[in-house]
Amino acid sequence: MNYKNFKWLSFGLLPFFLLSCDKDDDQPKQQKVTISIENILDSRPLVESGTFKNDGAAPVVMPGESISLQFYAAKGQAISFATMYGWSNDLFFAPENPGIKLYSEDGTPIEGDVSSQIKLWDNGTRINQTPGASVTHPGTAETSPKNIMQISGMDEQGNKYEAASNLMKASLHYDGNSQFTLTIENISGGTMNETPFSPGVWAVSYIAGGNLLMPNPLYVNGEVSKNGLTNIAEMGDNSVLGDYIAGQTGIFTPLSPVLVVVYNGIDNPIYKTGENDRGKGLKNLAQKGDASVLAAYLETLPGVKNVYVLPAESSTVLLPMINGAAGSKVSQDLNVSKGDRVAIATMYGLSNDWFFASKDNGVDAMEKGDISNTIGLYDDGTAVNQFPGAGITQFNLAGTPLDESKAIEAVPNPNEFTTLPSIIKVTLE
């Protein structure tokens, strides 16, 4: 995927600008410093993933048994999984990519039987025997691995199969607040394709700008099996593919254009923990990444000397590190005097109303070096929180935030949803 010109539609519509107001023509002993803000997040494309197995006497799911998975998702995201057709040489069940659809076009969560989206696939690494309990494992290897292909009624060796939906029942239940439960039931008993299901893996990809970051998380139809899927398809061993997707799972978020304010003789004018949002524009920044209202308000305050809003070049939002490429960075020269302080604010883009901001009363404008330890992550208290990057009401995932009214507070880490790595770096030079 080409990320060079990547931006969310919502961010793309924002009025990004650079503002500067000089309120004091007699600033003594001014000196120039440069503030730089960088998104240093080493991002991952999967928002959630995991492994599953039967918790009974055996790890396989026998006919008549079922297992359930819980996960979060926003509109456009999908749940994918893979599990072995146990009494075969290298067949596996999985939905077609990108996975099982979770919301209708109007954003209504999908519930009920979604079995029709499950297919049976040939991994292409073993010659298929007649499926059944007498299959020899691992069986005869293909001379060279073939591409993964869907089985529709018959495999290349002439063995017949019922539709996957006659062997596996998949049902969705919406638990609320963007959380789903997927139940996978083995209904193959009594069919010509009776089989256990092996331990498996599951994954949900981030979506940004309307595009899934990893639309084929477990396999690619028409390509050779990789990343440990063969271990599942041939042996029911989910450890290798489970480790791979775990390495692809974590945090992905851009940061909105950064608001920077220089002030003197007053407290941090952006916010104060323990107080509710003041209704001066912080809500717009925390929920939508739009700093324009807050910037305009700050310009009117006595003691505020300069206000800037810094968009990243080309992408506008500050992208994280993607596939090893450096994240976005913005910088601004500041003319400051003794006693001046600096504070910043920027939205945690894939959240409901989280924002990074300078702690307490900002930082001495004369300080030099890495000041990242003076930045915290805060909950604005104006929107109900959901799993970051998987919330149906998150503005930057085409949602409408659900209003709430709570005092601004620091976001704990770990929090109720996840554990956050280092995301933002701020320096003064």
MOWOJO-V505716 format. One record per residue. N is the residue number from 1. PSI is psi in degrees with one decimal (none if undefined). OMEGA is omega as a letter, one per 20 degrees, with the letter a starting at -180 (* if undefined). Layout:
n->N psi->PSI omega->OMEGA
n->N psi->PSI omega->OMEGA
//
This chain:
n->1 psi->135.2 omega->a
n->2 psi->111.1 omega->a
n->3 psi->-0.6 omega->a
n->4 psi->-42.9 omega->a
n->5 psi->23.9 omega->a
n->6 psi->131.4 omega->r
n->7 psi->150.4 omega->r
n->8 psi->148.0 omega->r
n->9 psi->-43.6 omega->a
n->10 psi->-43.2 omega->r
n->11 psi->-34.3 omega->a
n->12 psi->-21.7 omega->a
n->13 psi->-3.9 omega->a
n->14 psi->150.6 omega->r
n->15 psi->84.7 omega->a
n->16 psi->142.7 omega->a
n->17 psi->172.2 omega->r
n->18 psi->121.8 omega->a
n->19 psi->144.5 omega->r
n->20 psi->130.3 omega->r
n->21 psi->129.0 omega->r
n->22 psi->108.5 omega->a
n->23 psi->-13.1 omega->a
n->24 psi->110.8 omega->a
n->25 psi->-5.8 omega->a
n->26 psi->49.7 omega->r
n->27 psi->110.3 omega->a
n->28 psi->147.5 omega->r
n->29 psi->51.2 omega->r
n->30 psi->148.6 omega->r
n->31 psi->155.6 omega->a
n->32 psi->130.0 omega->r
n->33 psi->159.7 omega->r
n->34 psi->124.8 omega->r
n->35 psi->136.2 omega->r
n->36 psi->135.9 omega->r
n->37 psi->130.1 omega->a
n->38 psi->139.2 omega->r
n->39 psi->107.0 omega->a
n->40 psi->11.7 omega->a
n->41 psi->124.5 omega->r
n->42 psi->89.2 omega->a
n->43 psi->162.8 omega->r
n->44 psi->148.6 omega->a
n->45 psi->-19.1 omega->a
n->46 psi->129.2 omega->r
n->47 psi->-34.1 omega->r
n->48 psi->153.3 omega->r
n->49 psi->171.4 omega->r
n->50 psi->179.7 omega->r
n->51 psi->161.4 omega->r
n->52 psi->155.2 omega->r
n->53 psi->165.3 omega->r
n->54 psi->135.0 omega->r
n->55 psi->6.6 omega->a
n->56 psi->-154.9 omega->a
n->57 psi->-30.1 omega->r
n->58 psi->152.3 omega->a
n->59 psi->-12.5 omega->a
n->60 psi->156.5 omega->r
n->61 psi->107.2 omega->a
n->62 psi->161.6 omega->r
n->63 psi->132.3 omega->a
n->64 psi->-10.5 omega->r
n->65 psi->167.3 omega->a
n->66 psi->162.3 omega->r
n->67 psi->159.7 omega->a
n->68 psi->146.2 omega->r
n->69 psi->139.6 omega->r
n->70 psi->139.2 omega->a
n->71 psi->166.4 omega->r
n->72 psi->151.2 omega->r
n->73 psi->149.3 omega->r
n->74 psi->172.1 omega->r
n->75 psi->134.0 omega->a
n->76 psi->-19.8 omega->r
n->77 psi->164.1 omega->a
n->78 psi->158.4 omega->r
n->79 psi->124.9 omega->r
n->80 psi->150.6 omega->r
n->81 psi->165.7 omega->r
n->82 psi->135.0 omega->r
n->83 psi->145.3 omega->a
n->84 psi->138.4 omega->r
n->85 psi->97.3 omega->a
n->86 psi->-39.9 omega->a
n->87 psi->53.1 omega->r
n->88 psi->176.3 omega->r
n->89 psi->-42.1 omega->a
n->90 psi->41.0 omega->r
n->91 psi->149.7 omega->r
n->92 psi->153.1 omega->r
n->93 psi->140.1 omega->r
n->94 psi->150.7 omega->r
n->95 psi->156.3 omega->r
n->96 psi->146.5 omega->r
n->97 psi->145.4 omega->j
n->98 psi->-0.1 omega->a
n->99 psi->-171.1 omega->a
n->100 psi->127.4 omega->r
n->101 psi->139.1 omega->a
n->102 psi->-20.2 omega->a
n->103 psi->146.9 omega->r
n->104 psi->173.3 omega->a
n->105 psi->-28.5 omega->r
n->106 psi->6.0 omega->r
n->107 psi->5.1 omega->r
n->108 psi->128.8 omega->r
n->109 psi->139.6 omega->r
n->110 psi->133.0 omega->r
n->111 psi->159.9 omega->r
n->112 psi->-159.5 omega->a
n->113 psi->119.6 omega->r
n->114 psi->24.8 omega->a
n->115 psi->-29.1 omega->a
n->116 psi->-17.0 omega->a
n->117 psi->-4.6 omega->r
n->118 psi->136.4 omega->r
n->119 psi->163.5 omega->r
n->120 psi->133.4 omega->a
n->121 psi->146.3 omega->r
n->122 psi->121.5 omega->a
n->123 psi->-21.0 omega->r
n->124 psi->15.6 omega->a
n->125 psi->-13.5 omega->r
n->126 psi->148.7 omega->r
n->127 psi->127.3 omega->a
n->128 psi->130.0 omega->r
n->129 psi->172.0 omega->r
n->130 psi->122.6 omega->a
n->131 psi->145.1 omega->r
n->132 psi->177.9 omega->a
n->133 psi->-19.8 omega->a
n->134 psi->3.1 omega->r
n->135 psi->136.4 omega->r
n->136 psi->127.5 omega->r
n->137 psi->136.2 omega->j
n->138 psi->-9.7 omega->a
n->139 psi->-172.9 omega->a
n->140 psi->128.1 omega->a
n->141 psi->145.7 omega->r
n->142 psi->148.1 omega->r
n->143 psi->-42.6 omega->r
n->144 psi->144.7 omega->a
n->145 psi->134.7 omega->r
n->146 psi->166.6 omega->r
n->147 psi->149.2 omega->r
n->148 psi->135.4 omega->r
n->149 psi->149.7 omega->r
n->150 psi->140.1 omega->r
n->151 psi->121.1 omega->r
n->152 psi->81.2 omega->r
n->153 psi->-34.7 omega->a
n->154 psi->141.3 omega->r
n->155 psi->-178.2 omega->a
n->156 psi->-19.6 omega->r
n->157 psi->1.5 omega->r
n->158 psi->6.2 omega->r
n->159 psi->140.9 omega->a
n->160 psi->149.4 omega->a
n->161 psi->140.4 omega->r
n->162 psi->165.0 omega->r
n->163 psi->144.8 omega->a
n->164 psi->-34.5 omega->a
n->165 psi->-13.7 omega->r
n->166 psi->-9.2 omega->a
n->167 psi->-29.1 omega->a
n->168 psi->128.7 omega->r
n->169 psi->125.9 omega->r
n->170 psi->127.6 omega->a
n->171 psi->138.5 omega->r
n->172 psi->141.1 omega->r
n->173 psi->132.6 omega->r
n->174 psi->118.4 omega->a
n->175 psi->-11.2 omega->a
n->176 psi->155.2 omega->r
n->177 psi->41.6 omega->r
n->178 psi->10.3 omega->r
n->179 psi->137.4 omega->r
n->180 psi->157.6 omega->r
n->181 psi->125.5 omega->r
n->182 psi->123.1 omega->r
n->183 psi->126.8 omega->r
n->184 psi->117.5 omega->a
n->185 psi->135.4 omega->r
n->186 psi->108.8 omega->a
n->187 psi->22.5 omega->a
n->188 psi->-10.2 omega->a
n->189 psi->132.5 omega->r
n->190 psi->-4.6 omega->r
n->191 psi->171.4 omega->r
n->192 psi->-7.3 omega->a
n->193 psi->36.6 omega->r
n->194 psi->135.3 omega->a
n->195 psi->148.6 omega->r
n->196 psi->160.4 omega->r
n->197 psi->135.9 omega->a
n->198 psi->169.6 omega->r
n->199 psi->147.0 omega->a
n->200 psi->-168.4 omega->r
n->201 psi->159.2 omega->r
n->202 psi->159.1 omega->a
n->203 psi->149.6 omega->r
n->204 psi->126.2 omega->a
n->205 psi->147.9 omega->r
n->206 psi->154.0 omega->r
n->207 psi->135.3 omega->r
n->208 psi->135.2 omega->a
n->209 psi->24.5 omega->a
n->210 psi->1.1 omega->a
n->211 psi->135.4 omega->r
n->212 psi->134.3 omega->a
n->213 psi->-26.6 omega->r
n->214 psi->79.6 omega->a
n->215 psi->-14.3 omega->r
n->216 psi->67.6 omega->a
n->217 psi->-25.9 omega->a
n->218 psi->-27.9 omega->a
n->219 psi->166.0 omega->r
n->220 psi->118.4 omega->r
n->221 psi->130.2 omega->r
n->222 psi->3.7 omega->r
n->223 psi->163.1 omega->a
n->224 psi->141.7 omega->r
n->225 psi->143.8 omega->a
n->226 psi->173.5 omega->r
n->227 psi->17.9 omega->r
n->228 psi->1.9 omega->r
n->229 psi->-34.7 omega->r
n->230 psi->-36.8 omega->r
n->231 psi->-36.5 omega->r
n->232 psi->-50.0 omega->a
n->233 psi->-32.8 omega->a
n->234 psi->-33.4 omega->a
n->235 psi->-5.9 omega->a
n->236 psi->20.7 omega->a
n->237 psi->110.7 omega->a
n->238 psi->6.4 omega->a
n->239 psi->-41.8 omega->a
n->240 psi->-50.7 omega->r
n->241 psi->-33.2 omega->r
n->242 psi->-41.5 omega->r
n->243 psi->-38.9 omega->a
n->244 psi->-49.6 omega->a
n->245 psi->-27.5 omega->r
n->246 psi->-36.8 omega->r
n->247 psi->-17.0 omega->r
n->248 psi->4.6 omega->a
n->249 psi->136.0 omega->r
n->250 psi->-133.8 omega->a
n->251 psi->137.3 omega->r
n->252 psi->122.3 omega->r
n->253 psi->131.8 omega->r
n->254 psi->169.4 omega->r
n->255 psi->144.3 omega->r
n->256 psi->163.8 omega->r
n->257 psi->136.6 omega->a
n->258 psi->129.3 omega->r
n->259 psi->129.0 omega->r
n->260 psi->132.3 omega->r
n->261 psi->135.2 omega->r
n->262 psi->129.8 omega->a
n->263 psi->168.5 omega->a
n->264 psi->132.9 omega->r
n->265 psi->6.6 omega->r
n->266 psi->166.4 omega->r
n->267 psi->165.3 omega->r
n->268 psi->114.6 omega->a
n->269 psi->-4.4 omega->a
n->270 psi->-44.0 omega->a
n->271 psi->171.9 omega->r
n->272 psi->128.8 omega->r
n->273 psi->148.9 omega->a
n->274 psi->-13.0 omega->r
n->275 psi->152.0 omega->r
n->276 psi->157.1 omega->r
n->277 psi->133.1 omega->a
n->278 psi->-5.4 omega->a
n->279 psi->25.7 omega->a
n->280 psi->11.6 omega->r
n->281 psi->-10.6 omega->r
n->282 psi->-35.5 omega->r
n->283 psi->-42.9 omega->r
n->284 psi->-39.5 omega->r
n->285 psi->-46.4 omega->a
n->286 psi->-31.0 omega->a
n->287 psi->-32.7 omega->a
n->288 psi->-9.6 omega->a
n->289 psi->15.8 omega->a
n->290 psi->107.5 omega->a
n->291 psi->0.6 omega->a
n->292 psi->-43.9 omega->a
n->293 psi->-45.6 omega->r
n->294 psi->-41.1 omega->r
n->295 psi->-44.0 omega->r
n->296 psi->-38.2 omega->r
n->297 psi->-45.3 omega->a
n->298 psi->-33.5 omega->r
n->299 psi->-24.6 omega->a
n->300 psi->-7.9 omega->a
n->301 psi->133.3 omega->r
n->302 psi->137.9 omega->a
n->303 psi->-18.1 omega->r
n->304 psi->123.9 omega->a
n->305 psi->-41.0 omega->a
n->306 psi->145.0 omega->r
n->307 psi->134.4 omega->r
n->308 psi->147.7 omega->r
n->309 psi->121.7 omega->a
n->310 psi->102.9 omega->r
n->311 psi->151.4 omega->r
n->312 psi->145.8 omega->r
n->313 psi->135.8 omega->r
n->314 psi->-49.1 omega->a
n->315 psi->-13.2 omega->a
n->316 psi->-61.6 omega->r
n->317 psi->156.6 omega->r
n->318 psi->104.5 omega->a
n->319 psi->150.5 omega->r
n->320 psi->178.2 omega->r
n->321 psi->130.6 omega->r
n->322 psi->119.5 omega->a
n->323 psi->40.0 omega->r
n->324 psi->-14.0 omega->r
n->325 psi->142.4 omega->a
n->326 psi->147.8 omega->r
n->327 psi->170.6 omega->a
n->328 psi->152.3 omega->a
n->329 psi->137.6 omega->r
n->330 psi->149.4 omega->a
n->331 psi->154.1 omega->r
n->332 psi->129.8 omega->r
n->333 psi->136.9 omega->r
n->334 psi->135.4 omega->r
n->335 psi->113.2 omega->a
n->336 psi->158.3 omega->r
n->337 psi->167.8 omega->r
n->338 psi->133.7 omega->a
n->339 psi->-14.5 omega->r
n->340 psi->149.6 omega->r
n->341 psi->157.1 omega->a
n->342 psi->137.5 omega->r
n->343 psi->151.6 omega->r
n->344 psi->166.4 omega->r
n->345 psi->139.8 omega->r
n->346 psi->143.5 omega->a
n->347 psi->137.7 omega->r
n->348 psi->99.1 omega->a
n->349 psi->-43.2 omega->a
n->350 psi->62.5 omega->r
n->351 psi->178.2 omega->r
n->352 psi->-45.9 omega->r
n->353 psi->42.5 omega->r
n->354 psi->144.8 omega->r
n->355 psi->143.1 omega->r
n->356 psi->139.7 omega->r
n->357 psi->160.8 omega->r
n->358 psi->135.4 omega->r
n->359 psi->151.8 omega->r
n->360 psi->-123.0 omega->a
n->361 psi->41.8 omega->r
n->362 psi->-153.4 omega->a
n->363 psi->148.9 omega->r
n->364 psi->125.0 omega->a
n->365 psi->-16.7 omega->a
n->366 psi->-6.7 omega->a
n->367 psi->149.9 omega->a
n->368 psi->148.5 omega->r
n->369 psi->-162.4 omega->a
n->370 psi->118.0 omega->r
n->371 psi->24.9 omega->a
n->372 psi->-28.1 omega->a
n->373 psi->-6.7 omega->r
n->374 psi->5.4 omega->a
n->375 psi->135.2 omega->r
n->376 psi->168.0 omega->r
n->377 psi->130.6 omega->a
n->378 psi->152.1 omega->r
n->379 psi->120.3 omega->a
n->380 psi->-18.4 omega->r
n->381 psi->14.4 omega->a
n->382 psi->-6.3 omega->a
n->383 psi->142.9 omega->r
n->384 psi->129.9 omega->a
n->385 psi->146.0 omega->r
n->386 psi->171.4 omega->a
n->387 psi->121.8 omega->a
n->388 psi->120.7 omega->a
n->389 psi->2.4 omega->a
n->390 psi->41.7 omega->a
n->391 psi->127.7 omega->a
n->392 psi->-21.0 omega->r
n->393 psi->10.6 omega->r
n->394 psi->128.5 omega->a
n->395 psi->-42.0 omega->a
n->396 psi->5.1 omega->r
n->397 psi->31.9 omega->r
n->398 psi->25.4 omega->r
n->399 psi->174.3 omega->r
n->400 psi->113.9 omega->a
n->401 psi->144.0 omega->r
n->402 psi->119.0 omega->a
n->403 psi->141.5 omega->r
n->404 psi->169.6 omega->a
n->405 psi->97.7 omega->r
n->406 psi->161.6 omega->r
n->407 psi->147.6 omega->r
n->408 psi->134.0 omega->r
n->409 psi->158.8 omega->r
n->410 psi->142.9 omega->r
n->411 psi->120.9 omega->r
n->412 psi->154.4 omega->r
n->413 psi->112.0 omega->j
n->414 psi->155.0 omega->r
n->415 psi->-173.7 omega->a
n->416 psi->-14.9 omega->a
n->417 psi->-42.2 omega->a
n->418 psi->178.9 omega->r
n->419 psi->131.4 omega->a
n->420 psi->134.0 omega->r
n->421 psi->-174.3 omega->r
n->422 psi->134.3 omega->a
n->423 psi->-38.8 omega->a
n->424 psi->139.0 omega->r
n->425 psi->131.8 omega->a
n->426 psi->131.4 omega->r
n->427 psi->151.9 omega->r
n->428 psi->124.7 omega->a
n->429 psi->none omega->*
//
